[in-house]
Amino acid sequence: MTKHSGAYKIRSILSWYIGYRVAADVLFAAAFAILIASIFSFFTVFGLLIFLVALTLLMIWHRVWQVSELAISTYLNRHYIQLEESGHLFIKPEGELNFLEHLQLSKIEPELSLIPVQQKQFMKPFFWGVAALLLAVFLSGHLMGIGSNGILTHYKTNFTKANTKPGVVEKVLPQISAVGVTITPPSYTGKAAHQQDKFSILIEEGGMIAWKITTNIAVKQVSILFNDKETIALKSLNNEQTSWKAQKQITRPGFYQVSIDGKLSDLYQVQIIKDLPPVIRIKTPKQYTYIDAGEAPKVNIEAAVNDDYGVSKAQLIATVAKGSGEAVKFKEYKLDFAASFNRHQAQYNLQKLIKLSALNMEPGDELYFYIQAIDTHQQQSRTDVYTVSIQDTAQLLSMDGVLSGVNQKPEFFRSERQIILDSEKLLKEKDSISVEQFKSRSNDLGTDQKLLRLRYGKFLGEESESDIGGDENDAVSDVKNYGNAAVILDKYTDKHDNAEDAGFFDPELKAQLKATLTEMWRAELQLRLYKPQDALPFEYKALRLLKDLQQKSRIYVAKTSYNAPPLKLDKRLSGDLSKINQQVNQQDIKPAKDGQADLKKAVIILQHLKLSADLNDQDRYTLTSANQQLSVKASAEPGVYLTALSAMRRIMSAKNKVQAQDISVVEKAIQKTLVSAKKTPFATQNPADMGLSQEYFKNLNHLNR
């Protein structure tokens, strides 16, 4: 692939992008025009005019004619790392390319040939446009079938039906003519109170409920029974005793019944919406961040905080650790974000730039921070601890450990330090030497970095620079070598001069050593470009990775000591064991009472009820106990067990044959309640031969088959 073909491919990708973008705009404009035309019932010239206006606005919004080849190359650099951010070289004029750019261009040309011309990312707007058009056609046909009055008449009719025919029909006592339930959410939600005419309630945790019940006849007493335990008496609002009211704060789910002169209504559920704690997500930085030499001593923190009802406060808690060993010191800082939390929004995008020098941090210090958020209900949550370390160059250049007698390393393990020292010395002398001398010394340092990289490459089996990367001229794939055993053995046998087959390190250390070689290559590139200042961060990072490799290869054994108690010589070798008593611990472990025994028996009784409706006193007692356990479950999860509790009560009060549907509902609820019993250890009696005879006959029968 040549540079000309690479530029042609980028232009082809640009053409496909423009085609997909224009087609998507046409589809979206058509969908919008069809939808508007179906609402107002006109499909003539006005519909075409709406289409043209929408298409023009979309084209002006996207401005596809302004998308250049440079934008496409930038997109390819961002999505294909194999291009190494050099895709713009294909569109750069031939005469403006220098020597290194020519080398880089020849390296990434094969990678560009593998990139597809039709990008999936470009197709997404087109597919969304097709979906929008199909949806608009479906809605248009639906709206046209409603009637000539259009969509407004349709919505009005549906609204009327929704108010006149509710989806859920509740069973109420015949004495009740009307009911009004006012639900007042707690103040932390920021929601207004609302009313309903249903007994079943869905309320935020901590909200207030007020009932107003109107009866069609005068009654003596009206009360509400909560979870079969708590009773609330309603107060009469008039002398005729036909209007009653009461209120209660709800803090947990459950169910209740309305009692009028001792007659109980059906079961109504009360479900609560719990307030969840804030959710914090830190976007940047990573959880463990190193600031190498040459990088700016600052960290940019970006985070998103979400809550269902609003965030009241968010704070950054930072701790600076200085020193090492027993002399380490900690200092805590509480930093506020620039965002204001007075409006208590449900989502905040927070950003904080921390300059480490403002926290008096020096090389070798570490910053530990986390974000803490509080919602309007005073619920608190926090993130994990993130660590930011400033690289200590003095410790990194130290020779401690390398000069020790344990695990001595070859001399070239110190060569990277020397390159760093020479680079810093060159930068100090830059103003006192000529430009030619500066470039010559920088190029010499690049040569030294290259030699060091090649020497480390031997650990990966790289005997020369030609071993880096794959081999395009594969001898095995050549037709002439078909059946040549020597070529196949040379390809697939374990050779330590092959970079991929080298076995000096385990995969983890090999990956880290490859990363070290990458940093050395980047440092060499900057030195060749006469930029030793830009090469220093890569040199320091390579040295840090080398020291990590050195420390991983060591084994540390902690020294321990044991001080034995003094011996009593008068008792030594006497053989007196009279004061040594063997401890005997005897316990009588009784099995715990099975709390689910009544539920298990109730399942058997329900099976008999499918055949016969006769219940004796013992069966009724068992069902009553099971009903109490279901009542406890229903008070905690009314949405799951309330239907089964109502069915159980109908079964217990039935005089004739029980409904099979009620039995099925109760059985399913009991199966959800039952938990498998834990296995407890028990003693087994083994035969004298430990089961050897049984194994003998089993194997004998197996052989006779």
VOGU-3710 file (C-alpha; in Angstrom, 3 decimals, decimal comma):
1> mtkhsgayki> 0,000/0,000/0,000  1,416/3,419/-0,972  0,858/6,872/0,428  -1,379/7,679/-2,549  -3,606/4,673/-1,873  -3,708/5,565/1,836  -4,963/9,085/1,034  -7,509/7,575/-1,372  -8,777/5,258/1,382  -9,227/8,167/3,785
11> rsilswyigy> -11,225/10,011/1,094  -13,341/6,875/0,594  -14,094/6,698/4,320  -15,044/10,394/4,194  -17,418/9,725/1,286  -19,134/6,875/3,129  -19,493/9,076/6,225  -21,139/11,874/4,232  -23,429/9,367/2,498  -24,637/7,771/5,735
21> rvaadvlfaa> -25,078/11,171/7,423  -27,138/12,624/4,558  -29,262/9,452/4,304  -29,926/9,583/8,059  -30,993/13,248/7,820  -33,387/12,400/4,994  -34,942/9,571/7,028  -35,321/11,710/10,166  -36,853/14,569/8,165  -39,294/12,185/6,484
31> afailiasif> -40,302/10,664/9,826  -40,899/14,112/11,311  -42,943/15,237/8,313  -45,111/12,086/8,351  -45,775/12,414/12,076  -46,727/16,114/11,892  -48,895/15,527/8,839  -50,778/12,673/10,555  -51,461/14,815/13,621  -52,960/17,723/11,674
41> sfftvfglli> -54,417/15,543/8,873  -52,777/17,012/5,765  -50,455/15,225/3,361  -50,298/17,563/0,363  -47,847/20,382/-0,359  -47,592/21,274/3,326  -46,164/17,838/4,171  -43,501/18,233/1,479  -42,719/21,719/2,776  -42,266/20,368/6,329
51> flvaltllmi> -39,930/17,686/4,971  -37,764/20,224/3,141  -37,583/22,557/6,153  -36,644/19,709/8,521  -34,007/18,385/6,092  -32,492/21,853/5,677  -32,270/22,368/9,442  -30,644/18,962/9,939  -28,111/19,613/7,176  -27,244/23,009/8,677
61> whrvwqvsel> -26,939/21,409/12,115  -24,533/18,642/11,029  -22,637/20,645/8,337  -21,367/17,558/6,545  -19,691/19,710/3,895  -17,278/20,989/6,529  -16,000/17,529/7,470  -12,433/17,285/6,122  -9,953/14,494/5,562  -8,094/15,720/8,654
71> aistylnrhy> -11,199/15,064/10,772  -11,419/11,521/9,376  -7,739/10,887/10,151  -8,290/12,192/13,691  -11,247/9,812/14,067  -9,105/6,884/12,867  -6,302/7,813/15,292  -8,773/7,833/18,193  -10,395/4,478/17,368  -7,440/2,491/15,971
81> iqleesghlf> -4,405/2,506/18,230  -2,370/0,584/15,652  -2,110/3,805/13,627  -0,129/5,310/16,551  -1,836/8,716/16,072  -0,105/9,148/12,714  -3,060/8,894/10,316  -2,646/12,549/9,306  0,621/11,659/7,546  -1,350/10,146/4,628
91> ikpegelnfl> -2,888/13,506/3,759  0,250/15,548/4,364  2,067/16,687/1,173  4,971/14,483/0,108  7,504/17,304/0,201  6,721/18,227/3,822  7,467/14,765/5,257  10,785/14,423/7,097  12,835/11,258/7,475  11,150/10,026/10,675
101> ehlqlskiep> 7,698/10,694/9,251  8,586/8,609/6,188  9,612/5,755/8,516  6,429/6,065/10,555  4,347/6,175/7,359  5,894/2,967/6,056  5,185/1,322/9,433  1,451/2,144/9,618  0,607/1,680/5,918  -0,161/-2,077/6,342
111> elslipvqqk> -2,364/-1,266/9,355  -4,470/1,220/7,365  -5,132/-1,390/4,698  -6,827/-3,594/7,326  -9,248/-0,868/8,446  -12,709/-1,235/6,817  -13,981/1,588/4,635  -17,525/1,374/6,030  -17,284/2,170/9,724  -19,959/0,783/12,019
121> qfmkpffwgv> -19,983/4,053/13,946  -21,103/5,870/10,778  -23,974/3,414/10,219  -25,650/4,015/13,594  -27,419/7,302/12,624  -28,694/5,609/9,448  -30,180/2,677/11,380  -31,717/5,073/13,923  -33,238/6,987/11,014  -34,770/3,790/9,605
131> aalllavfls> -36,231/2,966/13,040  -37,636/6,509/13,379  -39,261/6,295/9,946  -40,886/2,925/10,715  -42,160/4,216/14,049  -43,572/7,335/12,385  -45,366/5,234/9,758  -46,843/3,007/12,487  -48,049/5,959/14,551  -49,408/7,648/11,454
141> ghlmgigsng> -51,527/4,618/10,558  -52,745/4,360/14,141  -53,652/8,029/14,321  -55,416/8,003/10,987  -57,631/5,158/12,170  -58,770/7,034/15,243  -61,001/9,474/13,458  -61,108/12,789/11,683  -60,700/14,750/14,878  -57,016/13,790/15,077
151> ilthyktnft> -54,800/12,946/17,964  -56,257/15,513/20,354  -59,621/13,738/20,313  -57,834/10,405/20,799  -55,952/11,613/23,878  -59,090/13,188/25,322  -61,037/9,938/24,879  -58,271/7,860/26,464  -58,042/10,285/29,375  -61,780/10,011/29,983
161> kantkpgvve> -61,634/6,213/29,834  -58,734/6,139/32,256  -60,720/8,123/34,802  -63,996/6,275/34,362  -62,605/2,716/34,092  -59,637/2,190/36,365  -57,411/-0,760/35,638  -57,595/-2,281/39,125  -60,970/-2,823/40,781  -60,850/-2,911/44,573
171> kvlpqisavg> -63,413/-4,628/46,747  -64,807/-2,210/49,338  -67,394/-2,585/52,058  -70,989/-1,839/50,963  -71,318/0,880/53,637  -68,572/2,978/51,967  -69,840/5,419/49,345  -66,627/7,382/48,724  -63,014/7,410/49,847  -60,292/10,028/49,501
181> vtitppsytg> -56,666/9,288/50,336  -54,226/12,213/50,540  -50,572/11,199/50,195  -48,052/13,760/51,421  -44,477/12,809/50,522  -41,731/13,723/53,015  -40,042/17,095/52,637  -36,719/15,652/51,417  -38,352/14,453/48,181  -39,459/17,934/47,131
191> kaahqqdkfs> -42,757/16,516/45,805  -46,210/17,990/46,335  -49,088/16,167/47,996  -51,597/14,353/45,793  -54,938/12,589/46,215  -56,413/9,308/45,041  -59,617/7,331/45,429  -57,958/3,937/45,962  -57,168/2,127/49,185  -53,953/0,545/47,856
201> ilieeggmia> -51,100/2,944/48,538  -47,652/3,587/47,076  -45,790/6,171/49,140  -42,277/7,408/49,768  -40,644/6,249/52,992  -41,601/8,565/55,849  -44,619/10,075/54,083  -47,974/10,926/55,633  -51,336/9,389/54,654  -54,711/10,956/55,434
211> wkittniavk> -57,953/8,998/54,875  -61,393/10,505/54,471  -64,134/7,876/54,264  -67,773/8,679/53,533  -70,480/6,124/54,362  -73,959/5,882/52,896  -75,498/5,142/56,311  -74,776/6,227/59,845  -72,223/3,947/61,514  -70,992/3,753/65,086
221> qvsilfndke> -67,307/3,019/64,672  -64,758/3,085/61,818  -61,163/1,953/62,297  -58,148/0,809/60,302  -56,244/-2,354/61,247  -52,557/-2,381/60,228  -50,705/-5,683/59,778  -53,205/-7,420/62,105  -51,574/-5,575/65,038  -52,075/-1,808/65,123
231> tialkslnne> -55,538/-0,232/65,178  -56,284/3,409/64,293  -59,731/4,781/65,121  -61,190/7,299/62,653  -62,811/10,491/63,947  -66,263/11,545/62,893  -66,523/14,870/61,038  -70,314/15,391/61,318  -73,186/14,622/63,600  -74,748/12,183/61,147
241> qtswkaqkqi> -71,609/10,005/61,530  -71,211/9,499/57,791  -67,832/11,205/57,313  -64,672/9,929/58,997  -60,981/10,830/58,857  -57,587/9,668/60,184  -53,905/10,002/59,311  -50,717/8,022/59,813  -47,029/8,312/58,981  -45,716/5,341/56,976
251> trpgfyqvsi> -42,197/4,104/57,652  -42,424/0,484/56,524  -44,483/-1,562/54,049  -47,433/-3,727/55,016  -51,179/-4,088/54,569  -54,342/-2,867/56,266  -58,086/-3,425/56,509  -60,984/-1,074/57,070  -63,339/-2,064/59,894  -66,882/-0,654/60,001
261> dgklsdlyqv> -68,843/-1,706/63,074  -66,681/-4,839/63,380  -66,925/-5,899/59,739  -63,530/-6,117/58,026  -62,864/-5,214/54,434  -60,498/-6,844/51,960  -56,718/-6,564/52,381  -55,124/-3,412/50,918  -51,384/-3,186/50,430  -49,084/-0,360/51,452
271> qiikdlppvi> -45,836/-0,202/49,497  -43,071/2,261/50,194  -40,404/3,734/47,935  -37,100/3,656/49,772  -34,692/6,550/49,438  -31,443/5,222/48,002  -28,075/6,705/49,020  -26,161/8,833/46,505  -24,209/7,082/43,758  -20,730/8,476/43,080
281> riktpkqyty> -18,623/7,597/40,045  -15,114/8,987/39,597  -14,263/9,361/35,904  -10,677/10,565/36,264  -8,026/9,873/37,477  -7,405/6,148/37,754  -7,423/4,547/41,182  -3,622/4,372/41,259  -1,855/7,274/39,538  1,874/7,972/39,244
291> idageapkvn> 3,202/11,427/38,465  6,570/10,823/36,857  9,412/13,291/36,642  8,747/16,027/34,122  4,956/15,888/34,521  3,003/18,727/36,079  2,365/18,084/39,817  -1,399/18,329/39,615  -4,365/16,008/39,326  -7,725/16,740/37,703
301> ieaavnddyg> -10,658/14,994/39,393  -13,899/14,515/37,479  -16,858/12,757/39,081  -20,607/12,320/38,659  -22,978/12,235/41,664  -26,559/10,973/41,290  -29,428/10,624/43,740  -33,107/9,836/43,335  -34,328/12,930/45,212  -31,384/15,319/45,129
311> vskaqliatv> -27,868/15,874/46,422  -27,407/18,317/49,298  -23,614/18,206/49,662  -20,495/16,649/48,146  -16,981/17,020/49,447  -13,497/15,827/48,588  -11,573/14,351/51,535  -7,827/14,289/50,841  -5,009/12,986/53,026  -1,332/13,726/52,366
321> akgsgeavkf> 1,253/11,188/53,567  4,803/12,516/53,998  7,878/10,582/55,037  8,386/6,849/55,362  8,608/4,174/58,023  7,925/5,327/61,579  8,465/8,967/60,576  5,437/9,059/58,288  3,003/11,924/58,904  -0,550/12,422/57,714
331> keykldfaas> -2,537/15,590/57,193  -6,176/15,713/56,141  -7,807/18,327/53,906  -11,506/18,838/53,209  -11,921/20,413/49,788  -15,192/21,746/48,370  -16,235/21,592/44,754  -17,071/24,683/42,732  -20,656/23,500/42,127  -23,466/24,881/44,280
341> fnrhqaqynl> -25,802/22,368/45,916  -28,506/24,828/46,975  -30,911/23,628/44,272  -30,581/19,968/45,357  -30,454/18,616/41,838  -30,585/14,880/41,185  -27,331/14,860/39,202  -24,112/16,837/39,423  -20,995/16,667/37,275  -18,171/17,702/39,566
351> qkliklsaln> -14,657/18,778/38,679  -11,721/19,728/40,890  -8,145/20,570/39,923  -5,754/19,899/42,786  -2,311/21,419/42,604  -0,133/19,159/44,699  2,293/21,979/45,451  -0,547/23,824/47,219  -0,803/20,846/49,597  2,955/21,087/50,325
361> mepgdelyfy> 3,590/17,772/48,582  7,133/16,866/47,572  8,652/13,995/45,559  7,988/10,737/47,361  4,747/11,945/49,009  1,386/10,322/48,392  -2,128/11,731/48,200  -5,110/9,618/49,264  -8,547/10,995/48,457  -12,183/9,960/48,259
371> iqaidthqqq> -15,453/11,755/47,516  -18,250/11,854/50,061  -21,822/12,852/49,194  -24,962/13,466/51,280  -28,499/13,506/49,880  -31,509/15,498/51,057  -32,455/12,654/53,433  -29,012/12,938/55,097  -27,938/9,591/53,722  -24,228/9,414/53,129
381> srtdvytvsi> -22,052/7,444/50,717  -18,417/7,563/49,707  -16,130/6,160/47,051  -13,099/3,953/47,349  -9,781/5,557/48,198  -7,754/6,776/45,224  -3,980/7,170/45,390  -1,753/9,707/43,645  2,023/9,316/44,077  4,767/11,733/43,100
391> qdtaqllsmd> 7,823/9,869/41,867  10,851/10,355/44,111  13,705/10,785/41,623  16,345/10,765/44,349  15,161/7,375/45,593  14,829/6,147/42,029  18,447/7,069/41,227  19,701/5,584/44,472  22,078/2,636/44,225  20,760/1,030/47,428
401> gvlsgvnqkp> 20,096/-2,632/46,871  22,037/-2,803/43,625  25,413/-2,627/45,405  24,409/-5,088/48,110  25,834/-8,574/48,179  22,403/-10,172/47,769  21,067/-10,682/44,257  23,717/-8,627/42,497  22,582/-7,324/39,096  24,669/-6,875/35,914
411> effrserqii> 26,215/-3,476/35,300  23,774/-2,437/32,587  20,963/-2,334/35,159  22,493/1,010/36,151  22,851/2,321/32,571  19,384/3,907/32,543  20,367/6,009/35,560  23,428/7,207/33,712  21,315/8,187/30,688  19,017/10,218/32,979
421> ldsekllkek> 21,977/11,958/34,611  23,518/12,750/31,228  20,185/14,075/29,924  19,799/16,397/32,904  23,408/17,518/32,557  22,825/18,272/28,867  19,806/20,410/29,710  21,794/22,400/32,271  24,591/23,055/29,754  22,256/23,857/26,860
431> dsisveqfks> 22,835/27,611/27,072  26,629/27,295/27,329  27,228/25,052/24,298  26,552/25,447/20,597  23,509/24,079/18,833  25,619/21,520/16,939  27,158/20,199/20,156  23,719/20,034/21,778  22,281/18,019/18,883  25,332/15,765/18,724
441> rsndlgtdqk> 25,221/14,921/22,445  21,436/14,374/22,300  21,896/12,008/19,349  24,659/10,168/21,224  22,313/9,714/24,185  19,742/8,315/21,758  22,349/5,809/20,553  23,117/4,802/24,152  19,390/4,379/24,799  19,105/2,195/21,705
451> llrlrygkfl> 22,017/-0,043/22,797  20,481/-0,398/26,246  17,125/-1,293/24,704  18,736/-3,967/22,553  20,571/-5,424/25,568  17,331/-5,703/27,479  15,702/-7,126/24,375  17,964/-10,171/24,690  15,938/-11,186/27,725  12,965/-11,476/25,373
461> geesesdigg> 14,924/-13,339/22,724  15,529/-10,301/20,502  19,021/-10,809/19,109  18,690/-7,727/16,892  16,205/-5,056/15,905  14,965/-7,325/13,145  13,428/-9,593/15,775  11,000/-6,847/16,860  7,592/-7,444/15,296  6,405/-10,238/13,024
471> dendavsdvk> 8,108/-11,859/10,055  6,394/-11,049/6,770  8,432/-13,617/4,788  7,161/-16,760/6,478  9,068/-19,780/5,149  6,353/-22,228/6,193  3,762/-20,551/3,969  6,056/-20,818/0,927  4,901/-23,477/-1,546  8,503/-24,485/-2,265
481> nygnaavild> 8,975/-25,610/1,353  5,974/-27,951/1,334  6,962/-31,143/3,136  10,288/-29,695/4,342  10,537/-30,992/7,924  13,564/-28,845/8,738  11,659/-25,632/7,982  8,680/-26,719/10,108  10,916/-27,665/13,048  12,756/-24,358/12,736
491> kytdkhdnae> 9,410/-22,539/12,880  7,667/-24,336/15,755  10,422/-25,579/18,081  11,314/-23,682/21,265  14,168/-21,321/20,379  15,314/-18,729/22,860  16,434/-16,391/20,112  12,756/-15,897/19,200  11,138/-12,972/20,998  7,795/-14,722/21,446
501> dagffdpelk> 9,254/-18,063/22,582  11,741/-16,695/25,121  11,299/-18,362/28,466  13,410/-16,277/30,802  10,413/-14,714/32,599  6,862/-15,612/33,430  4,149/-13,839/31,367  3,651/-11,038/33,903  7,316/-10,084/34,068  7,651/-10,470/30,310
511> aqlkatltem> 4,769/-8,010/29,780  6,382/-5,505/32,146  9,737/-5,860/30,399  8,030/-5,218/27,058  6,486/-2,073/28,552  9,986/-1,027/29,679  11,314/-1,451/26,141  8,417/0,671/24,865  9,356/3,515/27,227  13,001/3,223/26,125
521> wraelqlrly> 11,917/3,448/22,502  9,904/6,607/23,226  12,844/8,152/25,071  15,135/7,307/22,167  12,707/8,923/19,726  12,713/12,202/21,661  16,499/12,160/21,964  16,824/11,634/18,220  14,542/14,645/17,728  16,897/16,698/19,967
531> kpqdalpfey> 14,259/16,976/22,734  15,943/15,632/25,904  13,417/17,547/28,040  10,575/15,493/26,512  12,620/12,292/26,832  13,085/12,574/30,615  9,548/11,390/31,593  9,974/8,247/29,482  13,447/7,619/30,933  12,198/7,951/34,502
541> kalrllkdlq> 9,251/5,650/33,798  11,563/3,042/32,245  13,807/3,231/35,309  10,841/2,830/37,650  9,658/-0,249/35,765  13,184/-1,677/35,961  13,295/-1,196/39,718  9,908/-2,901/40,038  11,305/-5,840/38,072  14,317/-5,916/40,341
551> qksriyvakt> 12,209/-5,945/43,501  9,855/-8,636/42,159  12,779/-11,000/41,637  13,762/-10,854/45,320  12,522/-12,973/48,188  12,234/-11,456/51,660  12,194/-13,710/54,731  11,185/-12,138/58,028  13,323/-12,956/61,055  11,461/-14,371/64,032
561> synapplkld> 12,608/-15,281/67,507  11,155/-17,437/70,267  11,910/-17,141/73,970  11,274/-20,476/75,655  10,136/-20,514/79,308  12,785/-21,581/81,854  12,866/-25,272/82,777  12,427/-26,524/86,342  15,379/-28,838/86,858  13,847/-30,665/89,832
571> krlsgdlski> 10,984/-31,960/87,631  12,993/-32,671/84,527  13,068/-36,358/83,484  11,003/-37,318/86,539  8,060/-38,740/84,550  5,452/-37,187/86,878  2,160/-36,757/84,944  -0,183/-36,504/87,914  -1,045/-32,862/87,319  -1,793/-33,317/83,646
581> nqqvnqqdik> -5,534/-33,816/83,193  -7,203/-34,557/79,901  -9,947/-32,054/79,162  -13,337/-33,598/78,533  -16,098/-31,452/77,090  -19,539/-33,032/77,013  -22,524/-31,246/75,522  -26,074/-32,297/74,967  -27,022/-30,626/71,691  -30,743/-30,607/71,074
591> pakdgqadlk> -32,067/-29,930/67,609  -33,593/-26,510/67,221  -37,310/-26,197/66,819  -38,365/-26,173/63,204  -40,165/-22,851/62,692  -41,452/-23,976/59,312  -43,128/-27,166/60,523  -46,615/-25,640/60,354  -46,013/-24,403/56,819  -44,877/-27,867/55,732
601> kaviilqhlk> -47,956/-29,420/57,321  -50,129/-26,775/55,678  -48,944/-27,932/52,255  -50,148/-31,469/53,033  -53,502/-30,151/54,255  -53,940/-28,088/51,089  -53,331/-31,189/48,992  -56,154/-32,985/50,867  -58,432/-29,964/50,375  -58,270/-30,501/46,616
611> lsadlndqdr> -60,180/-33,763/47,168  -62,235/-33,022/50,263  -63,285/-29,804/52,035  -63,451/-31,398/55,500  -61,160/-29,808/58,103  -60,772/-31,011/61,681  -59,680/-28,854/64,613  -55,998/-29,846/64,240  -55,996/-28,875/60,568  -57,577/-25,528/61,346
621> ytltsanqql> -54,977/-24,876/64,015  -52,193/-25,663/61,533  -53,682/-23,389/58,878  -54,113/-20,620/61,455  -50,425/-20,855/62,376  -49,449/-20,826/58,694  -51,735/-17,818/58,175  -49,856/-15,933/60,923  -46,503/-16,636/59,265  -47,844/-15,485/55,894
631> svkasaepgv> -49,150/-12,351/57,623  -45,635/-11,553/58,842  -44,287/-12,064/55,327  -47,043/-9,903/53,826  -46,295/-7,045/56,204  -42,708/-6,993/54,911  -43,453/-7,710/51,226  -47,095/-6,948/50,523  -46,642/-7,041/46,762  -45,535/-10,696/46,931
641> yltalsamrr> -47,543/-12,290/49,741  -50,698/-10,197/50,114  -52,629/-12,116/47,447  -51,699/-15,423/49,091  -52,750/-14,110/52,505  -56,179/-13,162/51,144  -56,510/-16,586/49,514  -55,574/-18,330/52,787  -58,260/-16,431/54,664  -60,851/-17,364/52,038
651> imsaknkvqa> -59,818/-21,007/52,419  -60,184/-20,874/56,204  -63,592/-19,172/56,020  -64,970/-21,366/53,223  -67,938/-23,514/54,201  -68,315/-25,467/50,989  -65,685/-26,589/48,495  -62,515/-24,502/48,377  -61,497/-22,835/45,125  -58,592/-24,614/43,408
661> qdisvvekai> -57,104/-21,278/42,363  -56,822/-20,128/45,987  -55,060/-23,373/46,933  -52,572/-22,929/44,083  -51,797/-19,322/45,092  -51,179/-20,298/48,730  -48,980/-23,245/47,770  -46,757/-21,055/45,605  -46,387/-18,514/48,406  -45,469/-21,225/50,936
671> qktlvsakkt> -42,875/-22,641/48,519  -41,263/-19,187/48,378  -41,259/-19,011/52,167  -39,752/-22,436/52,823  -35,988/-22,547/53,133  -33,984/-25,744/52,793  -32,803/-26,984/56,178  -29,110/-26,927/56,967  -27,416/-30,287/57,188  -26,139/-31,085/60,680
681> pfatqnpadm> -23,453/-33,656/61,482  -24,657/-37,040/62,720  -22,966/-40,229/63,836  -22,977/-43,216/61,493  -22,318/-46,816/62,399  -19,758/-48,338/60,061  -19,258/-52,105/59,880  -16,136/-53,682/61,308  -14,466/-53,939/57,896  -15,236/-50,202/57,092
691> glsqeyfknl> -17,391/-51,220/54,119  -14,698/-53,298/52,462  -17,020/-56,253/51,842  -19,597/-54,058/50,127  -16,949/-52,655/47,825  -15,734/-56,190/47,097  -19,174/-57,430/46,015  -19,802/-54,247/44,030  -16,606/-54,736/42,029  -17,333/-58,450/41,674
701> nhlnr> -20,740/-57,746/40,160  -19,149/-55,199/37,857  -16,663/-57,794/36,554  -19,377/-60,429/35,996  -21,331/-58,184/33,629
//
